[in-house]
Structures are given as C-alpha cells and as structure tokens.
Amino acid sequence: MTTTTPPTSPLESAPHVLIVHGFGASPEDHWFPWLARALPRAERIELPDPTAPSAGRWVPLVAEALARLGDGTAVVAHSLGNATVLQALRGLAVDGRPVRLSTFVGVAPFVSSVPPTGDPELDAFLVGRDGTVPAQHAFYEGLDLAALRPRLGAVRVLRSDDDPIVPAGLSDDVADALGVRAEVIAGAGHLLASDGVTRLPVLLDGAAPDDSAAEGAADGR
C-alpha cells in the first residue's frame, strides 16, 4: 500500500502558481528559480524593460497570464510585482466572472509612494525626471485593497526588518489593508540575491514563522 504525502502549503496544492518579479529583475534572479523548482506547477512571467517598468505594459501581461491560468491560481509576487498583480486583478474577468486567486503571497509589497533610495536608475522610476509624474504611481493608482481582498484567497505578506528600498511601514500597510500580519524575516534586506537570498523556504510553510524559522527563512544568506 502506498501513501501520498499531502501538500504542506497552499502553494503546493494550487493548480497553478504564477511568480512575478519586480523592478530590475528577471525570472532567473533572486529566489525565483528555486521556488519554480520547488513547485512543479509554477511558472515565471518575464516582464519587459525591468529597469524602466511601465504599468501600461506590465499590467496587461500579468492580466493575460492570470486569465489564462484561471480561478484558483496562486500568486507569489516580489516588490513592484505586487502592485502589478493587484492592478491586473482589479478589472479582470473571464466570461463575465471576476478571476479569483487561491493564494496571494506578497514579498516586500508596497502600494504607495516609495521614497528615493540613492540609486540613480531606481530613483528615475521612483521620483521621475524633469518634473514628470513618477512612473511608480501608475502601478498603484486607484487600487482599493479592501475591495480586492475577497478575490485574493489566502493571503500572506512577508518583509524583512532592514529593507533599504521599501520601508517596512509600506509593506505593513499592505498587510493591514488585507487583514493579515506581516511576517518579518530578520536581516534579509530587500530579499534579493545580492542580500544573500536565493532560497526562501518560508514560502512553503503554511503559517507565520517563529523566530528560529525566520532566522533560517532566507536560507543561502
């Protein structure tokens, strides 16, 4: 007689998982390849011009992927990828029915203005040039997280305690608006490969980590 080990997390039980990168990244960066290997039903979307993101290009591509994958899809998004997913989901319907996720995991999310970081390339996106409206605004303009919440399924929000790009308060605001408590990973920066984060095992857990789990969550540091 054979037995089957049941899935240990909502990501493992989802029919499809979409992994969405953020600014300056690709599907091959950070912990995205590790997560795709860990979840056979996962796919990674590649968004164009990641160092000069355009909501007008990114949001429709994510909406197209979500419509194709359909109801019950789980999403794991990082940084700018979070607002992209939420904006894509906002007006998305298939056959007249709003698309609903089974799980939404936001890693270092924000849906309001991120201040300048001192990095010229990133700051051009965050604050604009020559008086132009910052490009970041279009990614979260008009978002109503409370209205979207029923369509997100099980929600988790993860952040570090020393993110040099997205202030902790911005990620906490997302968590609060979605009715969850942010899970904090100590010393993980913006959860990039350059921060030593090439694996993120806490994503495969079903609950918030305790202190010991948080210390090992960014395995590979």
N, C-alpha and C positions, 0 to 999 in steps of 0.2 A: 504494500500500500504506500502510495506516495503522498506527500503533503506539500502544499504550496505556502510559502511564506507570504503573509499578507503585506500590502504596502504599508509603510510606516509614516508616510506623509501625504497630504493632498496632492502634491506634485507628482508623486509616483502613481497615484490612482487616476489622474486625469487622462482623458483620451488623447489630448494634445497639450503640449506646453510650448509657449512662444517666449523666447528670450530676446529682450530688446535692449540694445546698448544705448549709451548716451554720447555726449559731446566728445569728439576727438578719438572715438573708439571704433572698433570693428567687431564682428562676431568672433574673431580669433584672439581677442585681447582678454586680459584680466582672468576672471574665473569662469567666463562663458564657455570655453571649450570643455573644461572639467564638468560643468553642470550638464552640458549636452551629452557627454559620455555617460554620466550617471543616470540620465533619463532617456531611455531609448526612443520615447515618443516626442522628444523635444526637437524644436527647430529654432535656428537663429536667423533673424532678419538682418540684412545689411542695408543701412540707410545711407543716402548719398551725402557727399561733402560734409563729413562729420566735424571738420574744424570750422565750417561755416554753415551750421544747420539752418534749414528753412522749414518752418511749420507747414508751409504750403506744399512742400514735397514730402516731408516725413509723415505727417498725419495721414494723408490718403494711402500711403503704402502700408502703414500699420493697420488701418481700417480694412484694406483689401485682404490682408493676411487673416485678420480676425473673422471677417465674413466667410472666408474660405474654410477656416478651421471649424467655425460654428460654435453653437452653445456648448458649454461645459469645458471650454478651453481654459487652461491655467496660464497665467502670465507672470513672468519674473522680469522686472524692469530695473534698470540702474540709472540713477541721476536724471538727466533730461529725458531718458526713455520713459519715465513715469508719467510726466505731463503729456508726452506724446501719446501714450496708450490711453490715458483718460480722455484726452481731446478726441482721439479716434473713436472711442466707445460712445462718446456723448450723443452723436446723432446717428449711430449705426443701427440699422435694422435689416433683417433678411426676411423677405416675404411679408413685410409689414410688421414683423415682430422684433423688438429690441434684442440685440445679442446680449447674452448673459455669460459671464465667466463663472467657472467653478472656484477659482482661487486667484487672488491678486497679491503678489509679493512685491512690495516697493522697497528697493535698496537705495538709501541716501536720496529720498524723493524731495521734491520741492514743487510748489505751485504758486509761488510768489517771488518777488524780485530777489535774486542773489546778488550780493554786493561785489564790487571789483575784488579781484584776487591778487593783482600784481603781475599776472601772466598776460602779456600783450595780446596774444591770439585769443585767449578765452575772454579777456575783457572787451575785445571788439564785439563779441557776441553779447556779453552781459550788459554793457553800457552804451554801445553804439559808437558811431564815429560822426564827427562834424554835426552834432545836433540831431542825428537821426534817432528814431524810436528804437530802443534796444530790441534786437531780434528775439530775445528770450520771451518778451511779453506775449507774442502771438501763440506761444505754446500753452500758456495757461489762461489766456484771456477768456472770460466768460464761463470758466469751469465752476460747476456747483457740485462739490464733492458729496454733500448730503443727498442730492438728487440722484447721483450716480451710485451711491452706496448699495442699494438693493441689487444692482446688476454686477457686483464685483465678487460675490460669493464669499468664501473665507478670506480674510484679509490679514496680512502681516506687514509690518513696517520695520525695517532694520536700518540702523545707522551706527556710526562709531562715536566715540566720545572726544575725538580730536580731528574732525573733518576740517581741512583747511580751505575747502571750496564751498560746500553747502553748510551754513550754520546749523547747529543741532536744532535750534528753535524752529527752523523752517520744516525740517523733517517731522518734528514733534507736532507741528500744526497740522500736517497731513494726517498723522496718526489720530490726533484728536478729532479731526473732522470725519474720519472714517470709523470712529468708535473703538479704537484699539490703543494699546500702549506700545510705544516704540521699544523694540528690543535693541539693547546697546551692546556693541562689540568693542571691547577696550583696545585702544591703540591701533585701530585699523585704518586711520586716515579716511580717504575718500573711497576706500575699498577697491583700489586699483592694484595692478601688478607691481607698479612702482612703489606701492605701500607694502609689498610682500604678499598681497592677497591674490593667489592663483587658484585657491580652493576655498569653498565656503560651505562646509558640511552642515552648518546650522540650517541651511535652506532645506535640507532633507529631514529635519525634525518637524514635529507637529506642534510644538509649543515653544514659548519663550525660553531661552537658555538661562540656567542658573550661572553663578559667577564662574564656576570651573568650566562650564561649557563655553561661555563667552570667551574665555582665555584661549581656548583651542578652536574657536569658530573660524578664525581666519588662518587655518592651517596652511603652512607653506611660508609663513612670515619668517 
